[in-house]
Amino acid sequence: MSTLIAATTYTAEEYLALEIASDSRHEYRHGAIIPMTGGTPAHNEITRMLVFLLTADLRKQPYSIFVTDQRL
């Protein structure tokens, strides 16, 4: 379960400043900053293989494969 960083409300600008300086990912939701979980090495290996297989299979199709575990 996610926990809040603090019981205070943040502006979007404050969130962006904190997120840029942070080593980990967070989500901004209605003024709250919520830590996001990171992937494990095993999870990343499974993701890598699935992306490889799907990309090879969909090579001549009008589709793109994106990995969702990324920080924006």
N, C-alpha and C positions, 0 to 999 in steps of 0.2 A: 504494500500500500504506500502511496506517496505521502510525504510529510511536507509541511510548509517550512520554508527557511526561517521566517519570522512571522509573528502575528500582526504585522503591519501591512498596510496597503501601499503598493508601489505604482508609480506612473510608468507608462510604456518607456519613456526616456530613461528612467532610473533602471528599469529592467535591462534595457539594451546596454547601458554602461556597465552594469554588474556582469552581464553575460559575456561581454567582450573580455573582461578581466578574469573570468572564471576558467578553471581547468576542466570543469565538467559541464554537461548540458543541463539546461533548465527549461521549463515551460512557463509562459506567462498566461495566467487565466484570471480574468476579472480582478486584476490588481494583486494577485497572489503569485509568488514565485515558487514553482514546484520542481524539485530535482527529478531528472529523468534517469532511468537505469541505463547502464552501458552493457554492451554485448560481451560475451565471454569468447575466448579463443575458439572453442568448439562451435559456438553459434556462428562466428565469423567464417569458419571453414565450411559449414553447411551452406551458409549464404553464398559464399564464393562459388561453390560447386553448382548450386542451383542457378545462379546467374550465368555461369559458363554454359551449362547445358541448355538453358532456355535461349540464350543468345545464339548458340549454334543452331538450334532447332528453328528459330524464328528469323534466321539470317535474311531470307528473301521475302519476308512479310513486312508490312508497314507498322511494326510495333517496336517499342523501346523498352528496355529493362532498366529499372532504377533500384538501387539499394536504399531502404528507408532508414537505416541506422546512420544518419548523417546529421551533423550540426549545421544549421542554416546561418 
